Amino acid sequence: MKALIAMSGGVDSSVAALLMKNEGYECTGCTMKLYENDTVCNYKKATCCSLKDVEDARNVAYRLSMPYYVFNFTGDFKEKIIDKFIDCYEKGITPNPCIDCNRYMKFEKLYERAVLMDCDVIVTGHYAIVEEKDGEYFLKKSVDTSKDQSYVLYSLTQEQLKHTRFPLGSLTKAEVRKIADENGFINAAKPDSQDICFVPDGDYSASIEKLSGKKYLPGDFVLKDGTVIGKHKGIIHYTIGQRKGLGIAAEHPYYVVSIDAEKNTVTLGDNEDLFTTTFYVKHLNWISGKAPAGEFRCNAKIRYRHTEKPASAFLIGEDTLKVVFDEPQRAVTPGQSAVLYDNDYVLGGGEIVSEP
């Protein structure tokens, strides 16, 4: 059995490679080159896919006596990830490029490459579990709930799950680092990446201006009744729920509650204005391959760091889901992903939209 290991240069994918090799797989390591070095800002903190990461991945592959390749996917990454990221912010939407990267790069482009190389499975260092029962595949949360990454994998299909392995799903992060240290991996103590790979310093707006070559026009900060209370720097600088960096002098804090790209306005309000029970989801993917019938109960998660909460959901169109939380949740943000769970199992998910 042949396995293609997606190696980011971090400790997780390195240990995943070791575990697959120990299972007897004929392993090949690879790193996806996703952008040119002068495309993004200077590296200041831990990120992923840098030149140093490539060298770390190559070092581990050499230590494991594995062939290792770097695949150039820069064109696909720009089209599918970077251009969409810019377009969303220009429309007042807050995207999650890491989810798009998993969907279009790791489990589409890399999957295609694995087929060409006659590999049976692709392997990543994600903390999640794939279960098979009677020919059907299920996506489940990892044992280490503090590291669980099932949220960013909701777009996987049955065919992809059949040919995907997540060796770390039953391990904790501490156990992974211990394995890496015991095997002398150069990255055993390497910090986890914290930023979007092409926004390595966390300054989204600066990266968007650099990548797009544009300057974005200032506009009005308004209240819900339309009262103008100040000027914003351009809508790419803001996201729903934001409080810091508004530059508004007021007796009480204001929060971004909505963004209107057509009018170039940012509406501010109180924290209480950010809570809602009902929202809509499009671009749906169901892990089973088919949508649940009728209204169903689930736990819904509206961003990566959000703890999923009880909700009811039902389709109101072929590709539109209405979700109603039992209790109001803060800052349901268009562009982010909503992922639905049945206890520890992912049912599916999609992109949050402002209206059906």
C-alpha positions as CSV (number, residue, x, y, z in Angstrom):
1,M,0.0,0.0,0.0
2,K,1.3,3.4,-1.0
3,A,0.7,6.6,1.0
4,L,1.4,10.2,0.0
5,I,2.1,12.3,3.1
6,A,1.3,16.0,3.1
7,M,4.2,17.4,5.1
8,S,4.0,21.0,6.2
9,G,7.3,21.0,8.1
10,G,5.5,20.9,11.4
11,V,5.6,18.2,14.1
12,D,2.1,16.9,13.3
13,S,2.6,15.8,9.7
14,S,6.1,14.5,10.5
15,V,4.7,12.1,13.2
16,A,1.8,11.2,10.8
17,A,4.5,10.1,8.3
18,L,6.3,8.0,10.9
19,L,3.1,6.3,12.0
20,M,2.1,5.4,8.5
21,K,5.6,4.0,7.8
22,N,5.4,2.0,11.0
23,E,2.1,0.5,9.7
24,G,4.0,-0.8,6.7
25,Y,2.9,1.7,4.1
26,E,5.3,2.6,1.3
27,C,5.4,6.4,2.0
28,T,6.3,9.4,-0.1
29,G,6.5,12.8,1.5
30,C,5.5,16.0,-0.2
31,T,5.1,19.7,0.5
32,M,2.9,22.0,-1.5
33,K,4.5,25.2,-2.7
34,L,1.6,27.6,-2.6
35,Y,3.0,31.0,-3.2
36,E,6.1,32.8,-4.3
37,N,8.2,34.1,-1.5
38,D,7.9,37.8,-2.5
39,T,4.1,37.5,-2.7
40,V,3.6,37.8,1.0
41,C,4.8,39.9,3.8
42,N,7.9,39.2,5.8
43,Y,7.7,36.3,8.3
44,K,7.6,37.5,11.9
45,K,5.9,34.6,13.7
46,A,5.2,30.9,13.3
47,T,3.3,30.2,10.1
48,C,3.3,27.3,7.6
49,C,4.7,26.6,4.2
50,S,7.8,28.8,4.5
51,L,11.2,27.9,3.0
52,K,12.2,26.8,6.5
53,D,9.2,24.5,6.7
54,V,10.3,22.9,3.4
55,E,13.7,22.2,4.8
56,D,12.3,20.8,8.0
57,A,9.9,18.5,6.1
58,R,12.8,17.4,3.9
59,N,14.9,16.6,6.9
60,V,12.3,14.4,8.5
61,A,11.6,12.6,5.2
62,Y,15.3,11.9,4.8
63,R,15.4,10.6,8.4
64,L,12.6,8.2,7.6
65,S,14.2,7.2,4.3
66,M,11.2,8.5,2.3
67,P,11.2,10.0,-1.1
68,Y,10.3,13.7,-0.9
69,Y,8.9,16.2,-3.4
70,V,7.8,19.8,-3.5
71,F,4.8,20.3,-5.7
72,N,4.2,23.7,-7.3
73,F,0.5,24.7,-6.8
74,T,1.1,28.4,-6.8
75,G,-1.4,29.2,-9.6
76,D,-4.2,27.1,-8.1
77,F,-3.6,28.6,-4.7
78,K,-3.8,32.2,-6.0
79,E,-7.0,31.5,-7.9
80,K,-8.8,29.4,-5.3
81,I,-7.5,30.8,-2.0
82,I,-5.8,34.2,-2.3
83,D,-8.1,35.8,-4.9
84,K,-11.2,34.6,-3.0
85,F,-9.8,35.9,0.3
86,I,-9.4,39.4,-1.3
87,D,-12.8,39.3,-3.0
88,C,-14.6,38.4,0.2
89,Y,-13.0,41.2,2.2
90,E,-13.8,43.6,-0.6
91,K,-17.5,42.5,-0.2
92,G,-17.5,42.9,3.5
93,I,-17.4,39.2,4.1
94,T,-14.9,37.4,6.4
95,P,-13.6,34.2,4.8
96,N,-11.8,31.2,6.2
97,P,-9.0,30.5,3.8
98,C,-7.7,27.5,5.8
99,I,-11.0,25.7,5.0
100,D,-10.7,26.5,1.3
101,C,-7.1,25.3,1.4
102,N,-8.1,22.0,2.7
103,R,-10.9,21.7,0.2
104,Y,-9.2,22.8,-3.0
105,M,-5.5,22.1,-2.3
106,K,-5.0,19.2,0.1
107,F,-8.1,17.2,-0.8
108,E,-8.5,18.1,-4.4
109,K,-5.1,19.0,-6.1
110,L,-3.1,16.8,-3.8
111,Y,-5.6,14.0,-4.1
112,E,-5.3,14.3,-7.9
113,R,-1.5,14.1,-7.7
114,A,-1.8,11.0,-5.4
115,V,-3.9,9.2,-8.1
116,L,-1.3,10.0,-10.7
117,M,1.4,8.5,-8.4
118,D,-0.7,5.4,-7.8
119,C,-0.9,6.1,-4.1
120,D,-3.7,4.4,-2.2
121,V,-4.2,7.1,0.4
122,I,-3.2,10.6,1.2
123,V,-2.2,11.4,4.8
124,T,-2.2,14.6,6.8
125,G,-1.4,15.6,10.3
126,H,-5.0,16.8,11.1
127,Y,-6.5,15.9,14.5
128,A,-9.6,14.1,13.3
129,I,-10.8,10.5,12.9
130,V,-12.2,8.7,9.8
131,E,-14.4,5.7,10.7
132,E,-15.8,3.1,8.2
133,K,-18.9,1.1,8.7
134,D,-20.5,-1.1,6.1
135,G,-18.8,0.8,3.3
136,E,-19.9,4.2,4.6
137,Y,-17.3,6.7,5.9
138,F,-17.8,9.0,8.9
139,L,-15.8,12.0,10.0
140,K,-15.4,12.2,13.8
141,K,-13.8,14.6,16.3
142,S,-10.3,13.7,17.5
143,V,-9.5,12.3,21.0
144,D,-7.7,15.6,21.9
145,T,-10.7,18.0,21.9
146,S,-8.4,20.9,22.4
147,K,-6.7,20.2,19.0
148,D,-9.7,18.8,17.1
149,Q,-9.7,20.0,13.5
150,S,-12.9,18.3,12.2
151,Y,-14.4,21.7,11.7
152,V,-12.0,22.6,8.8
153,L,-12.6,19.2,7.2
154,Y,-16.4,19.3,6.7
155,S,-16.1,19.5,2.9
156,L,-14.7,16.0,2.5
157,T,-16.6,13.6,0.3
158,Q,-17.1,9.9,0.8
159,E,-14.6,9.2,-2.0
160,Q,-12.0,11.4,-0.3
161,L,-12.6,10.0,3.1
162,K,-12.1,6.5,1.7
163,H,-8.6,7.4,0.6
164,T,-7.6,9.6,3.5
165,R,-5.8,8.8,6.7
166,F,-5.5,10.9,9.9
167,P,-3.0,9.0,12.1
168,L,-3.1,11.6,14.9
169,G,-6.8,11.4,15.6
170,S,-6.4,9.1,18.5
171,L,-3.4,10.9,20.0
172,T,-3.0,14.0,22.1
173,K,-0.6,16.8,21.1
174,A,1.6,16.0,24.1
175,E,1.9,12.4,22.8
176,V,2.7,13.6,19.3
177,R,5.5,15.8,20.5
178,K,6.8,12.9,22.7
179,I,6.9,10.6,19.6
180,A,8.8,13.2,17.6
181,D,11.3,13.8,20.4
182,E,11.9,10.1,20.9
183,N,12.6,9.8,17.1
184,G,15.0,12.8,17.0
185,F,12.8,14.9,14.7
186,I,14.3,18.4,14.1
187,N,10.8,19.9,14.6
188,A,9.8,18.1,17.8
189,A,9.5,21.3,19.8
190,K,8.6,23.6,16.8
191,P,5.7,25.9,17.7
192,D,2.4,25.4,15.9
193,S,1.6,27.8,13.1
194,Q,-0.7,30.5,14.3
195,D,-1.4,32.6,11.2
196,I,-2.8,32.3,7.7
197,C,0.2,31.3,5.7
198,F,0.0,34.3,3.3
199,V,-0.8,36.7,6.2
200,P,2.1,35.7,8.5
201,D,2.0,38.8,10.7
202,G,-1.8,38.6,11.2
203,D,-2.3,42.0,9.5
204,Y,-5.1,41.1,7.1
205,S,-5.7,44.5,5.7
206,A,-2.0,45.2,5.0
207,S,-1.7,41.8,3.2
208,I,-4.8,42.5,1.1
209,E,-3.5,45.9,0.0
210,K,-0.2,44.3,-0.9
211,L,-1.7,41.3,-2.7
212,S,-4.3,43.3,-4.6
213,G,-2.2,46.4,-5.2
214,K,-5.2,48.5,-4.3
215,K,-5.9,51.3,-1.8
216,Y,-9.4,51.1,-0.3
217,L,-11.6,54.1,0.1
218,P,-12.6,55.4,3.6
219,G,-16.3,55.6,4.3
220,D,-18.8,56.3,7.0
221,F,-19.3,54.6,10.4
222,V,-23.1,54.7,11.0
223,L,-25.5,53.7,13.7
224,K,-28.5,51.4,13.0
225,D,-30.7,54.5,12.4
226,G,-28.2,55.8,9.8
227,T,-26.6,58.5,11.9
228,V,-23.0,59.1,10.8
229,I,-20.6,59.1,13.8
230,G,-17.2,58.9,12.1
231,K,-15.0,57.7,9.2
232,H,-13.7,54.3,8.7
233,K,-10.4,53.4,6.9
234,G,-11.9,51.1,4.3
235,I,-14.2,48.0,4.8
236,I,-11.3,45.5,4.5
237,H,-10.2,46.6,8.0
238,Y,-13.3,45.3,9.7
239,T,-15.2,42.2,10.6
240,I,-18.4,41.4,12.5
241,G,-17.9,41.7,16.3
242,Q,-14.8,43.8,16.1
243,R,-14.3,46.4,18.9
244,K,-10.6,47.4,18.8
245,G,-9.2,49.7,16.2
246,L,-12.3,51.6,15.4
247,G,-11.0,55.0,16.5
248,I,-14.4,56.2,17.7
249,A,-14.5,58.3,20.9
250,A,-17.6,57.4,22.8
251,E,-18.9,57.0,26.4
252,H,-19.4,53.2,25.8
253,P,-17.7,50.7,23.4
254,Y,-19.0,50.3,19.9
255,Y,-18.8,47.0,17.9
256,V,-19.1,46.3,14.2
257,V,-22.5,44.8,13.6
258,S,-22.7,44.9,9.8
259,I,-20.8,45.9,6.7
260,D,-22.3,47.3,3.5
261,A,-19.9,47.1,0.6
262,E,-22.1,48.8,-1.9
263,K,-22.6,51.8,0.3
264,N,-19.1,51.6,1.8
265,T,-20.5,51.9,5.3
266,V,-19.7,50.0,8.6
267,T,-22.6,49.9,11.0
268,L,-21.7,50.1,14.7
269,G,-23.8,49.1,17.7
270,D,-23.8,47.6,21.2
271,N,-22.5,44.2,22.1
272,E,-26.1,43.0,22.5
273,D,-26.8,43.8,18.9
274,L,-24.4,41.0,17.9
275,F,-26.5,38.2,19.3
276,T,-28.9,36.2,17.1
277,T,-30.5,32.8,16.9
278,T,-31.3,32.3,13.2
279,F,-28.9,32.3,10.3
280,Y,-28.5,30.7,6.8
281,V,-25.9,28.5,5.2
282,K,-25.1,27.9,1.5
283,H,-22.6,25.8,-0.5
284,L,-23.4,22.8,1.6
285,N,-21.5,19.5,1.9
286,W,-22.9,16.5,3.7
287,I,-20.4,13.9,4.9
288,S,-22.8,11.1,4.0
289,G,-23.3,12.5,0.5
290,K,-27.0,13.2,1.1
291,A,-28.8,15.9,3.1
292,P,-30.9,15.0,6.2
293,A,-34.6,14.9,5.5
294,G,-36.9,17.4,7.3
295,E,-36.0,19.3,10.4
296,F,-33.2,17.8,12.5
297,R,-31.4,18.5,15.7
298,C,-27.7,19.1,15.8
299,N,-24.9,21.1,17.4
300,A,-23.8,24.0,15.3
301,K,-20.3,25.5,15.3
302,I,-20.0,29.0,13.6
303,R,-16.2,29.5,13.7
304,Y,-13.1,27.5,14.6
305,R,-12.8,28.7,18.2
306,H,-16.6,28.6,18.8
307,T,-18.0,25.8,21.0
308,E,-20.8,24.2,19.1
309,K,-24.3,24.8,20.5
310,P,-27.6,23.0,20.2
311,A,-29.7,24.0,17.3
312,S,-32.5,22.9,14.9
313,A,-31.8,22.9,11.1
314,F,-33.7,22.3,7.9
315,L,-33.3,22.8,4.2
316,I,-35.3,25.7,2.7
317,G,-33.9,25.1,-0.8
318,E,-31.6,22.7,-2.7
319,D,-28.5,24.4,-1.3
320,T,-29.7,26.6,1.5
321,L,-30.0,25.6,5.2
322,K,-31.8,27.5,7.9
323,V,-30.3,27.0,11.4
324,V,-31.9,28.2,14.6
325,F,-29.9,28.1,17.8
326,D,-31.7,27.2,21.0
327,E,-30.0,30.3,22.6
328,P,-28.6,33.4,20.9
329,Q,-25.0,33.3,19.7
330,R,-22.6,36.2,19.3
331,A,-21.3,37.4,15.9
332,V,-22.6,35.0,13.4
333,T,-20.4,36.2,10.5
334,P,-21.1,35.8,6.8
335,G,-18.2,34.1,5.0
336,Q,-17.3,31.9,8.0
337,S,-18.3,28.2,7.9
338,A,-21.1,26.6,10.0
339,V,-20.4,23.0,10.7
340,L,-23.1,20.7,12.1
341,Y,-22.4,17.8,14.5
342,D,-24.3,14.8,15.8
343,N,-22.4,14.4,19.1
344,D,-18.8,13.7,17.9
345,Y,-19.7,13.1,14.3
346,V,-19.6,15.8,11.6
347,L,-22.9,15.8,9.6
348,G,-21.8,18.5,7.2
349,G,-21.5,22.2,6.8
350,G,-21.3,25.2,4.5
351,E,-20.8,29.0,4.3
352,I,-22.7,31.4,6.4
353,V,-24.6,34.0,4.3
354,S,-26.4,37.2,5.4
355,E,-29.7,36.2,3.8
356,P,-31.3,33.1,2.1
